[in-house]
Amino acid sequence: MVDMSTFKKSDMLESEVPGNTDESIRNQRAKFFEAKNSELIGLVVESEEDAYALYNDYARRIGLSIRRAKQRYRRGESSLTMRQFVCSKEGTKNAKKESKRSYSRNITRTGCQAFIQFSIDQEGRYTVQRHEMEHTHDFSDIRQRHLMRSQRSISDEQIELLKSFRKCGIKLSDAIRFLKCQFGGSPNIGFINIDAYNALANPECKTFNGSYAKNLIEIFKERQENEDDFYNFDLDEDGRLCGYFWRDGIMKKDYDLFGLVVHDTTYRTNKYDMVCGPFVGMNQHTNNVMFGCGFIINERVESFVWLFQSFLKSMGDKAPITIMTDESAAMAAGIKKVFPTSKHRLCIWHIIKNSKERIISLRKNDGFIHLFNHLLKGCDSEAEFNFYWQRMITVYHCADNPWIIKFYKTKEKWCGAFCKEFFSGGILSSQRSETTNKSVSRRLNKLSCLCEFYYTFCDVVSEWRSNEMKFNYSNSNGIPEMVVSNSNLLRHARDVYTRNIYKIFEDRFLDGIDMFRHYVRFSAETLLVECTCKCFTQDCLLCMHSLRVLNIHCVQRIPDAYILKRWRKDIRKDCQESDQSLCTAKIHYEIANSYENRNTFDTGTILVNKSV
């Protein structure tokens, strides 16, 4: 047995000796001994790893951390004749490498001379030849020995388990916490958090690895051979990958069905710090649906132009009806060039966030935030917008504010009163795209390569599709309860619309009793109805005013022209394009033309207000 007691030759501290020199400090430093006699001298092991393990196990019992040191080769041969392992506190810090930094590592080297030396024979056997047991430092407490560097290691099984946790969307810190609970505490798992992060991190530098780019392209090529997939990649002058875009066949079908695009580029979780830009839409259940995803090296105009052109090409040159983004000027320029016919909407959430930074003093005024938010979300007509805008700049004297001026110039992109001719599905922000980013970021980190992102992205899309299947099952195996049981109009809506859309329709039906003033033109013969609120053009659902008029005229079913496929329960049964396209502009163009003929409306124009 090893004598675990320590023996001090001197208890004198360096600070207690006046006028110490470096030599006197080394001579007078307190010294500690592992034991009176070594129990390792003469022991024989078969390999270097066994030799290291022998000394490391011994060091753990003593309270030491060790590291590899000198080795000597036989003359003219590649085989070793001597191997040394030393205390981790051996040596001193190199003063020449000191730098003026805001942070620095602790100095752990104390000039310790303890070591063990193995002699190696011709057959490769390691024999303990020397064992120096004198140290210049105290030994670690038994409760801290699991923190010593040489005593920590993470096994391959633990690494694979942590990878599985991370792939499932569990944070690495939470996975480590689970292991600590399973093994009975931190000392029993054999490693600390930083070891796990280092083990899962790719040691390569933050530059494109040709093998990763090649593997990614090979994955795309293989999928394209088996499915109706599309991919495109962009190379710079030196042949390095600087952008790629990908979508599968189902995404193309979803885009043909749902059309609206939300695009955001706030996500950068990958080892190359590339900008990720998912193209997200909204399905018949008002849930997220993916249309494609791309990576670009920067957020310049030419990068967005390439990305949008790749998206457009993948969708058969069919531009989106509406595209929702943040306030990026480069993105806006790319949209104007590639999607000139699409309606570009700005994210309300980003505008409010920017206002908190650009007009802090204005927002502190009483009533300003309420008026500002009403301009963003509450104006129903251009006249109403102009009225409240004039009130804001008059009351709060902000007509000359540079941010307010720029804000006003883009009013057609964020104010709903100027966007009523284009479908938006009620979406006011790019949060759908940012939800995608959050779903992916939970599973990846800054050290993730693009191949890892691709597989994680596929997992997220698979979860979304599985969620849609659950909603489809729920809609086909039950119907929502009607608030007004004797309404044939609601009953018809319940039969054709999905559950979430029916709830919106029902709320509008009930709200039709109490509403603002709007003009509704209705034809009892053709069942064409038009309201000045233009709500149907925006979200493809009849507004409360139109529903009120239909109810007054005892219309039993929703007119076929106003039941668009994108909200129907049976949208997936036939994905072929039909006359009833999702592009609402065509439908409303025909309806608007019919309004020009006054003979079409035998009941004339009806004013719908609270008195109806």
C-alpha positions as CSV (number, residue, x, y, z in Angstrom):
1,M,0.0,0.0,0.0
2,V,1.1,3.6,-0.7
3,D,1.5,5.9,2.2
4,M,-0.9,8.7,1.4
5,S,0.6,11.1,3.9
6,T,2.7,14.0,2.6
7,F,6.0,15.2,4.0
8,K,7.1,18.9,4.0
9,K,10.8,19.7,4.1
10,S,10.0,23.3,4.7
11,D,6.8,25.3,5.5
12,M,8.4,28.6,4.6
13,L,6.6,30.6,1.9
14,E,8.2,32.6,-0.8
15,S,6.7,35.9,0.5
16,E,8.2,35.3,3.9
17,V,11.8,35.4,2.7
18,P,13.0,38.9,2.0
19,G,15.2,39.5,-1.1
20,N,14.4,36.2,-2.7
21,T,16.1,35.4,-6.0
22,D,14.7,32.9,-8.5
23,E,17.4,30.4,-7.3
24,S,16.6,30.9,-3.7
25,I,12.9,30.5,-4.3
26,R,13.5,27.1,-6.0
27,N,15.7,26.0,-3.1
28,Q,13.3,27.2,-0.3
29,R,10.0,26.2,-1.9
30,A,7.9,23.9,0.2
31,K,8.3,20.3,-1.0
32,F,5.8,17.4,-0.9
33,F,6.4,13.6,-1.2
34,E,4.1,11.0,-2.7
35,A,5.4,8.3,-0.3
36,K,8.6,7.1,1.4
37,N,9.2,4.3,-1.2
38,S,7.9,3.8,-4.7
39,E,5.6,0.9,-5.4
40,L,6.0,1.2,-9.1
41,I,9.8,0.5,-9.6
42,G,10.3,-2.7,-11.6
43,L,6.7,-3.1,-12.8
44,V,6.4,-4.2,-16.5
45,V,3.7,-3.4,-19.0
46,E,3.3,-4.2,-22.7
47,S,2.6,-0.8,-24.4
48,E,2.9,2.9,-24.0
49,E,-0.9,3.2,-23.3
50,D,-0.6,0.7,-20.6
51,A,2.4,2.6,-19.1
52,Y,0.4,5.9,-19.2
53,A,-2.6,4.2,-17.6
54,L,-0.4,2.7,-14.8
55,Y,1.1,6.0,-13.8
56,N,-2.2,7.8,-14.3
57,D,-4.1,5.4,-12.0
58,Y,-1.4,5.8,-9.4
59,A,-1.5,9.6,-9.8
60,R,-5.3,9.7,-9.2
61,R,-4.8,7.9,-5.8
62,I,-2.2,10.5,-4.9
63,G,-4.0,13.5,-6.2
64,L,-2.0,14.4,-9.3
65,S,-2.5,15.1,-13.0
66,I,0.2,13.9,-15.4
67,R,1.2,14.4,-19.0
68,R,3.6,12.9,-21.6
69,A,7.1,14.2,-21.8
70,K,10.5,13.1,-23.1
71,Q,11.2,10.0,-25.3
72,R,14.4,8.6,-26.7
73,Y,14.9,6.5,-29.8
74,R,17.4,3.8,-30.5
75,R,20.2,5.0,-32.7
76,G,19.4,4.4,-36.3
77,E,16.0,2.9,-35.5
78,S,12.4,4.1,-35.1
79,S,11.8,2.1,-31.9
80,L,11.8,3.8,-28.5
81,T,14.3,3.0,-25.8
82,M,13.0,5.4,-23.1
83,R,9.7,7.1,-22.3
84,Q,9.0,9.7,-19.5
85,F,5.7,10.9,-18.0
86,V,5.8,14.0,-15.7
87,C,3.6,15.8,-13.3
88,S,1.4,18.3,-15.1
89,K,3.0,21.2,-13.0
90,E,6.4,20.4,-14.4
91,G,8.3,23.3,-16.0
92,T,7.5,27.1,-15.9
93,K,5.6,29.5,-18.1
94,N,7.5,30.9,-21.1
95,A,7.8,34.6,-20.5
96,K,8.5,35.3,-24.2
97,K,5.0,34.1,-25.1
98,E,3.3,36.5,-22.8
99,S,1.0,39.0,-24.6
100,K,-1.1,41.9,-23.6
101,R,-4.5,40.4,-23.6
102,S,-7.7,41.2,-21.8
103,Y,-7.8,37.6,-20.5
104,S,-5.2,35.0,-19.8
105,R,-5.0,31.4,-18.5
106,N,-4.0,30.7,-14.9
107,I,-0.4,29.8,-14.4
108,T,-0.3,26.2,-13.4
109,R,3.4,25.3,-13.9
110,T,5.3,25.4,-10.7
111,G,8.6,23.9,-11.8
112,C,7.8,20.5,-10.3
113,Q,10.5,17.8,-10.9
114,A,8.4,14.7,-10.3
115,F,8.3,12.1,-13.1
116,I,8.4,8.4,-13.9
117,Q,10.7,6.9,-16.5
118,F,10.2,3.6,-18.4
119,S,12.9,1.7,-20.2
120,I,11.8,-0.1,-23.3
121,D,13.4,-3.4,-24.4
122,Q,13.7,-4.8,-28.0
123,E,10.4,-6.5,-27.6
124,G,8.5,-3.3,-26.7
125,R,8.0,-4.1,-23.0
126,Y,7.9,-1.0,-20.7
127,T,9.7,-1.4,-17.3
128,V,9.6,1.3,-14.6
129,Q,13.2,2.4,-14.2
130,R,13.0,5.7,-12.2
131,H,10.3,7.3,-10.1
132,E,10.9,10.8,-8.8
133,M,8.3,11.4,-6.0
134,E,9.2,14.9,-4.8
135,H,6.8,17.7,-5.7
136,T,6.8,21.5,-5.3
137,H,3.0,21.7,-4.7
138,D,0.3,20.2,-2.6
139,F,-1.9,17.3,-3.9
140,S,-5.5,17.8,-4.9
141,D,-8.3,17.1,-2.5
142,I,-10.1,13.8,-3.2
143,R,-13.3,15.7,-3.9
144,Q,-11.6,17.6,-6.8
145,R,-9.6,14.8,-8.4
146,H,-12.2,14.2,-11.1
147,L,-11.4,17.7,-12.4
148,M,-7.7,17.0,-13.1
149,R,-7.0,17.0,-16.8
150,S,-5.3,13.5,-17.1
151,Q,-8.1,12.0,-15.0
152,R,-10.8,13.1,-17.4
153,S,-11.8,11.3,-20.5
154,I,-15.0,10.9,-22.5
155,S,-15.7,7.5,-24.1
156,D,-16.9,6.8,-27.6
157,E,-20.2,5.5,-26.2
158,Q,-20.7,8.7,-24.3
159,I,-19.9,10.8,-27.4
160,E,-22.4,8.8,-29.5
161,L,-25.1,9.2,-26.8
162,L,-24.5,13.0,-26.7
163,K,-24.7,13.2,-30.5
164,S,-28.0,11.3,-30.4
165,F,-29.4,13.8,-27.8
166,R,-28.3,16.7,-29.9
167,K,-29.8,15.3,-33.0
168,C,-33.1,15.0,-31.2
169,G,-33.0,18.7,-30.4
170,I,-31.8,18.4,-26.8
171,K,-29.2,21.0,-25.8
172,L,-25.7,19.6,-25.0
173,S,-25.8,21.1,-21.5
174,D,-29.1,19.4,-20.8
175,A,-27.8,16.1,-22.2
176,I,-24.7,16.3,-19.9
177,R,-27.0,17.1,-17.0
178,F,-29.0,13.9,-17.8
179,L,-25.7,11.9,-17.7
180,K,-24.8,13.4,-14.3
181,C,-28.1,12.4,-12.9
182,Q,-27.8,8.8,-14.4
183,F,-24.3,8.3,-13.0
184,G,-24.9,9.8,-9.6
185,G,-23.1,13.2,-10.0
186,S,-20.3,15.0,-11.8
187,P,-17.4,13.0,-10.3
188,N,-18.8,9.8,-11.8
189,I,-19.2,10.6,-15.5
190,G,-15.5,11.0,-16.1
191,F,-15.5,14.4,-17.9
192,I,-16.6,18.0,-17.5
193,N,-18.7,20.1,-19.9
194,I,-15.8,21.6,-21.9
195,D,-14.6,18.0,-22.7
196,A,-17.9,17.2,-24.2
197,Y,-18.0,20.4,-26.3
198,N,-14.4,19.7,-27.5
199,A,-15.2,16.1,-28.3
200,L,-18.2,17.0,-30.5
201,A,-16.5,20.0,-32.1
202,N,-14.8,19.5,-35.5
203,P,-11.1,20.4,-35.0
204,E,-10.8,21.8,-38.5
205,C,-10.5,25.6,-38.9
206,K,-13.3,27.8,-39.9
207,T,-12.8,27.5,-43.7
208,F,-14.5,25.5,-46.3
209,N,-13.4,21.9,-46.3
210,G,-13.5,20.6,-49.9
211,S,-14.6,17.1,-48.7
212,Y,-17.7,18.6,-46.9
213,A,-18.8,20.6,-50.0
214,K,-18.2,17.6,-52.2
215,N,-20.2,15.3,-49.9
216,L,-23.0,17.8,-49.8
217,I,-23.2,18.0,-53.6
218,E,-23.0,14.2,-53.8
219,I,-26.0,14.0,-51.4
220,F,-28.0,16.4,-53.7
221,K,-27.1,14.5,-56.8
222,E,-28.2,11.2,-55.3
223,R,-31.5,12.6,-54.2
224,Q,-32.1,14.2,-57.5
225,E,-31.7,10.8,-59.3
226,N,-34.3,9.2,-57.1
227,E,-36.8,12.0,-56.5
228,D,-38.1,15.2,-58.1
229,D,-35.5,17.2,-56.2
230,F,-33.7,20.4,-57.2
231,Y,-30.4,21.8,-56.1
232,N,-28.0,24.5,-57.2
233,F,-24.7,25.7,-56.0
234,D,-22.5,28.8,-56.7
235,L,-18.7,28.9,-56.9
236,D,-16.4,31.8,-56.7
237,E,-13.5,32.5,-59.0
238,D,-11.2,30.1,-57.1
239,G,-13.8,27.3,-57.3
240,R,-14.9,27.5,-53.6
241,L,-18.5,27.0,-52.6
242,C,-20.1,30.3,-51.7
243,G,-23.8,29.4,-51.9
244,Y,-26.3,26.6,-52.4
245,F,-30.0,26.1,-52.6
246,W,-32.1,22.9,-52.3
247,R,-35.7,21.7,-52.3
248,D,-37.3,18.3,-52.6
249,G,-40.3,17.3,-54.8
250,I,-42.9,17.7,-52.0
251,M,-41.8,21.3,-51.4
252,K,-42.5,22.1,-55.1
253,K,-46.0,20.7,-54.8
254,D,-46.6,22.6,-51.5
255,Y,-45.4,25.8,-53.2
256,D,-47.9,25.2,-56.1
257,L,-50.6,24.8,-53.5
258,F,-49.9,27.6,-51.1
259,G,-47.7,30.2,-52.8
260,L,-47.1,32.7,-50.1
261,V,-43.4,33.0,-49.1
262,V,-41.8,34.2,-45.8
263,H,-38.0,34.6,-46.1
264,D,-35.6,35.6,-43.3
265,T,-31.8,35.4,-42.9
266,T,-31.2,35.8,-39.2
267,Y,-29.8,32.3,-38.7
268,R,-26.0,31.7,-38.9
269,T,-25.5,28.5,-36.8
270,N,-22.8,26.8,-38.8
271,K,-19.0,26.5,-38.7
272,Y,-18.6,28.7,-41.8
273,D,-20.8,31.5,-40.5
274,M,-22.8,31.3,-43.7
275,V,-26.2,33.0,-43.9
276,C,-29.1,30.6,-43.9
277,G,-32.3,31.7,-45.7
278,P,-35.3,29.3,-45.5
279,F,-38.3,29.8,-47.7
280,V,-41.4,29.1,-45.5
281,G,-45.1,29.2,-46.3
282,M,-48.4,28.5,-44.6
283,N,-50.5,25.3,-45.3
284,Q,-54.2,24.7,-45.1
285,H,-54.0,24.3,-41.3
286,T,-52.2,27.7,-41.0
287,N,-49.0,25.8,-39.9
288,N,-45.5,26.2,-41.3
289,V,-44.6,24.4,-44.6
290,M,-41.2,24.5,-46.2
291,F,-40.6,25.5,-49.8
292,G,-36.8,25.3,-49.8
293,C,-33.6,26.4,-48.1
294,G,-30.4,28.1,-49.2
295,F,-27.0,29.2,-47.8
296,I,-25.1,32.3,-49.0
297,I,-21.7,33.5,-48.0
298,N,-22.8,37.1,-47.3
299,E,-25.8,39.4,-47.4
300,R,-24.9,41.4,-50.5
301,V,-27.3,42.1,-53.4
302,E,-25.6,39.7,-55.8
303,S,-25.9,36.9,-53.2
304,F,-29.6,37.4,-52.8
305,V,-30.1,37.7,-56.5
306,W,-28.5,34.3,-57.0
307,L,-30.5,32.8,-54.2
308,F,-33.8,34.1,-55.5
309,Q,-33.0,33.1,-59.0
310,S,-32.3,29.6,-57.8
311,F,-35.6,29.5,-56.0
312,L,-37.5,30.8,-59.0
313,K,-35.9,28.3,-61.3
314,S,-36.7,25.4,-59.0
315,M,-40.4,26.5,-58.9
316,G,-40.7,26.5,-62.7
317,D,-40.3,30.3,-63.0
318,K,-43.5,30.8,-60.9
319,A,-42.9,33.9,-58.7
320,P,-44.6,34.0,-55.2
321,I,-47.7,36.1,-54.8
322,T,-46.4,37.8,-51.7
323,I,-43.0,37.6,-50.0
324,M,-42.4,38.7,-46.4
325,T,-38.9,39.7,-45.3
326,D,-37.2,42.0,-42.8
327,E,-35.9,45.5,-43.7
328,S,-32.7,44.4,-45.4
329,A,-31.9,46.8,-48.3
330,A,-29.9,44.2,-50.1
331,M,-32.8,41.7,-49.9
332,A,-35.2,44.3,-51.1
333,A,-33.0,45.0,-54.2
334,G,-32.8,41.3,-54.9
335,I,-36.6,40.9,-54.7
336,K,-37.2,43.9,-57.0
337,K,-34.9,42.4,-59.6
338,V,-36.0,38.7,-59.5
339,F,-39.6,39.0,-58.3
340,P,-40.9,42.3,-59.9
341,T,-44.5,41.1,-59.9
342,S,-44.6,39.9,-56.3
343,K,-45.8,42.0,-53.4
344,H,-43.0,42.7,-51.0
345,R,-44.2,43.0,-47.4
346,L,-42.0,44.0,-44.4
347,C,-42.0,42.3,-41.1
348,I,-44.0,44.3,-38.5
349,W,-42.0,42.7,-35.6
350,H,-38.7,43.9,-37.1
351,I,-40.1,47.4,-37.6
352,I,-41.2,47.7,-34.0
353,K,-37.8,46.4,-32.9
354,N,-35.9,49.0,-35.0
355,S,-38.2,51.7,-33.7
356,K,-37.1,51.0,-30.1
357,E,-33.5,51.8,-31.2
358,R,-34.1,54.6,-33.7
359,I,-36.9,56.7,-32.1
360,I,-36.4,56.1,-28.4
361,S,-37.3,59.6,-27.4
362,L,-40.6,59.6,-29.4
363,R,-41.7,56.3,-27.9
364,K,-41.4,57.8,-24.4
365,N,-44.2,60.3,-25.2
366,D,-47.6,59.4,-23.9
367,G,-49.9,57.9,-26.5
368,F,-47.2,57.6,-29.2
369,I,-46.8,53.8,-29.1
370,H,-50.5,53.3,-29.3
371,L,-50.8,55.6,-32.3
372,F,-47.7,54.1,-33.9
373,N,-49.0,50.5,-33.5
374,H,-52.4,51.5,-35.0
375,L,-50.6,52.8,-38.1
376,L,-48.8,49.5,-38.4
377,K,-51.7,47.1,-37.9
378,G,-55.0,48.9,-37.4
379,C,-55.6,51.1,-40.5
380,D,-58.4,49.7,-42.7
381,S,-58.1,52.2,-45.5
382,E,-55.7,54.6,-47.1
383,A,-57.8,57.6,-45.9
384,E,-57.7,56.3,-42.3
385,F,-53.9,55.8,-42.6
386,N,-53.4,59.4,-43.9
387,F,-55.5,60.8,-41.1
388,Y,-53.6,59.1,-38.3
389,W,-50.2,59.7,-39.9
390,Q,-50.9,63.4,-40.1
391,R,-52.0,63.3,-36.5
392,M,-48.8,61.6,-35.4
393,I,-46.4,64.0,-37.1
394,T,-48.4,67.0,-35.9
395,V,-48.9,66.0,-32.3
396,Y,-45.3,64.7,-31.8
397,H,-43.5,67.0,-34.1
398,C,-41.6,64.3,-35.9
399,A,-42.1,65.3,-39.6
400,D,-38.3,66.0,-39.9
401,N,-37.2,62.8,-38.2
402,P,-34.9,60.9,-40.7
403,W,-36.2,57.4,-39.6
404,I,-39.9,58.6,-39.7
405,I,-39.3,59.9,-43.2
406,K,-37.7,56.7,-44.4
407,F,-40.5,54.7,-42.6
408,Y,-43.2,56.7,-44.5
409,K,-41.6,56.0,-47.9
410,T,-42.0,52.2,-47.4
411,K,-45.6,52.4,-46.2
412,E,-46.9,50.3,-49.1
413,K,-44.7,47.4,-47.8
414,W,-46.0,47.4,-44.2
415,C,-49.4,49.0,-43.9
416,G,-52.2,46.7,-44.6
417,A,-54.3,49.5,-46.1
418,F,-52.0,49.6,-49.1
419,C,-51.7,45.8,-49.5
420,K,-55.3,44.7,-49.9
421,E,-55.0,43.6,-53.5
422,F,-52.5,40.9,-52.6
423,F,-52.8,37.7,-50.6
424,S,-51.0,37.6,-47.3
425,G,-52.9,35.0,-45.3
426,G,-53.0,37.4,-42.3
427,I,-49.2,37.2,-41.8
428,L,-47.7,40.4,-40.5
429,S,-44.2,39.3,-39.6
430,S,-41.4,36.9,-40.6
431,Q,-41.8,34.9,-37.4
432,R,-42.6,31.8,-39.4
433,S,-39.1,31.8,-40.9
434,E,-37.5,32.6,-37.6
435,T,-39.5,29.6,-36.1
436,T,-37.6,27.5,-38.6
437,N,-34.3,29.0,-37.4
438,K,-35.2,28.2,-33.8
439,S,-36.2,24.6,-34.6
440,V,-32.8,24.1,-36.3
441,S,-30.6,26.0,-33.8
442,R,-31.8,23.8,-30.9
443,R,-29.9,20.9,-32.6
444,L,-26.8,22.6,-34.0
445,N,-24.1,25.0,-32.9
446,K,-21.4,27.2,-34.5
447,L,-19.2,24.2,-35.1
448,S,-21.7,22.3,-37.2
449,C,-20.8,21.7,-40.8
450,L,-23.2,22.0,-43.8
451,C,-23.8,18.3,-44.1
452,E,-25.0,18.2,-40.5
453,F,-27.2,21.2,-41.2
454,Y,-28.7,19.4,-44.2
455,Y,-29.7,16.3,-42.2
456,T,-31.0,18.4,-39.3
457,F,-33.0,20.5,-41.8
458,C,-34.5,17.3,-43.2
459,D,-35.5,16.1,-39.7
460,V,-37.3,19.4,-39.0
461,V,-39.2,19.3,-42.3
462,S,-40.1,15.6,-41.6
463,E,-41.5,16.7,-38.2
464,W,-43.6,19.4,-39.9
465,R,-45.0,16.9,-42.4
466,S,-45.8,14.5,-39.6
467,N,-47.6,17.3,-37.8
468,E,-49.6,18.1,-40.9
469,M,-50.6,14.4,-41.1
470,K,-51.9,14.5,-37.6
471,F,-54.0,17.6,-38.4
472,N,-55.3,15.9,-41.6
473,Y,-56.3,12.8,-39.5
474,S,-58.1,15.0,-37.0
475,N,-60.0,16.8,-39.7
476,S,-61.1,13.6,-41.4
477,N,-62.2,11.9,-38.2
478,G,-64.3,14.7,-36.6
479,I,-65.9,18.0,-37.0
480,P,-65.9,21.1,-34.8
481,E,-68.9,22.1,-32.8
482,M,-71.0,24.9,-34.3
483,V,-71.8,27.9,-32.2
484,V,-74.9,28.6,-34.2
485,S,-76.5,25.2,-34.9
486,N,-79.2,26.4,-37.4
487,S,-76.9,28.2,-39.8
488,N,-76.6,26.4,-43.1
489,L,-73.8,28.8,-44.1
490,L,-71.7,27.7,-41.1
491,R,-72.5,24.1,-41.7
492,H,-71.3,24.3,-45.3
493,A,-68.1,26.1,-44.1
494,R,-67.5,23.3,-41.5
495,D,-67.8,20.7,-44.3
496,V,-65.3,22.3,-46.6
497,Y,-62.8,24.1,-44.5
498,T,-60.1,22.7,-42.1
499,R,-60.7,23.1,-38.4
500,N,-58.5,26.1,-37.9
501,I,-59.9,27.9,-40.9
502,Y,-63.5,27.2,-39.9
503,K,-62.8,28.8,-36.5
504,I,-61.7,32.0,-38.2
505,F,-64.7,31.8,-40.5
506,E,-67.1,31.3,-37.6
507,D,-65.6,34.2,-35.6
508,R,-66.2,36.5,-38.6
509,F,-69.7,35.2,-39.0
510,L,-70.5,36.1,-35.4
511,D,-68.6,39.5,-35.6
512,G,-70.8,40.4,-38.6
513,I,-73.5,41.6,-36.2
514,D,-71.2,44.3,-34.8
515,M,-68.9,46.0,-37.3
516,F,-67.6,49.2,-38.8
517,R,-69.1,50.9,-41.8
518,H,-68.3,49.2,-45.1
519,Y,-70.0,49.0,-48.5
520,V,-70.9,45.5,-49.8
521,R,-72.1,44.9,-53.4
522,F,-74.0,41.7,-53.8
523,S,-75.8,39.9,-56.7
524,A,-78.5,37.5,-55.8
525,E,-78.4,36.0,-59.3
526,T,-74.6,35.3,-59.6
527,L,-73.9,35.3,-55.8
528,L,-71.0,37.6,-56.4
529,V,-70.1,39.7,-53.4
530,E,-67.6,42.5,-52.9
531,C,-66.7,44.5,-49.8
532,T,-64.7,47.7,-49.6
533,C,-62.6,46.1,-46.8
534,K,-61.0,43.8,-49.4
535,C,-60.4,41.2,-46.7
536,F,-61.0,38.3,-49.1
537,T,-58.2,39.4,-51.4
538,Q,-55.8,39.3,-48.4
539,D,-56.6,36.0,-46.8
540,C,-59.0,34.1,-49.2
541,L,-61.8,34.1,-46.6
542,L,-65.0,36.1,-46.8
543,C,-65.1,39.0,-44.4
544,M,-67.7,39.5,-41.7
545,H,-69.5,42.2,-43.8
546,S,-69.9,39.9,-46.8
547,L,-71.1,37.0,-44.5
548,R,-73.6,39.3,-42.9
549,V,-75.1,40.2,-46.3
550,L,-75.2,36.5,-47.4
551,N,-77.0,35.7,-44.2
552,I,-79.5,38.5,-44.7
553,H,-80.3,37.1,-48.2
554,C,-80.7,33.6,-46.8
555,V,-77.8,32.2,-48.8
556,Q,-77.4,28.6,-47.7
557,R,-74.0,27.7,-49.0
558,I,-70.7,29.6,-49.6
559,P,-70.5,30.5,-53.3
560,D,-68.0,28.3,-55.1
561,A,-66.0,31.3,-56.3
562,Y,-65.1,32.0,-52.6
563,I,-63.9,28.6,-51.5
564,L,-60.3,28.4,-52.5
565,K,-58.4,25.1,-52.5
566,R,-55.7,26.3,-50.1
567,W,-58.1,26.2,-47.1
568,R,-60.0,23.0,-48.0
569,K,-59.7,19.7,-46.2
570,D,-59.3,17.8,-49.4
571,I,-56.5,19.9,-50.8
572,R,-54.0,17.0,-50.8
573,K,-56.4,14.7,-52.8
574,D,-55.6,16.4,-56.0
575,C,-52.5,18.4,-56.3
576,Q,-53.0,19.1,-60.1
577,E,-53.5,22.7,-61.0
578,S,-57.1,23.5,-61.6
579,D,-59.1,26.5,-62.7
580,Q,-59.5,27.4,-59.1
581,S,-55.9,28.4,-58.7
582,L,-54.4,29.6,-55.5
583,C,-53.5,32.8,-57.2
584,T,-56.3,35.0,-55.9
585,A,-55.4,37.8,-58.3
586,K,-57.0,36.0,-61.3
587,I,-60.2,35.3,-59.4
588,H,-60.6,38.8,-58.2
589,Y,-59.8,40.3,-61.6
590,E,-62.7,38.4,-63.1
591,I,-65.0,39.4,-60.2
592,A,-63.9,43.0,-60.4
593,N,-64.7,43.0,-64.1
594,S,-68.2,41.8,-63.4
595,Y,-68.7,44.6,-60.9
596,E,-68.3,47.1,-63.7
597,N,-71.5,45.9,-65.2
598,R,-74.2,47.4,-62.9
599,N,-76.8,45.0,-64.4
600,T,-75.0,42.1,-62.7
601,F,-76.1,43.4,-59.2
602,D,-79.9,43.2,-59.1
603,T,-79.9,44.2,-55.4
604,G,-77.7,47.2,-55.7
605,T,-75.1,48.4,-53.2
606,I,-75.7,47.7,-49.5
607,L,-74.3,49.7,-46.6
608,V,-73.4,47.4,-43.8
609,N,-73.0,48.9,-40.4
610,K,-74.2,48.4,-36.8
611,S,-77.8,49.2,-37.8
612,V,-78.0,46.1,-40.2
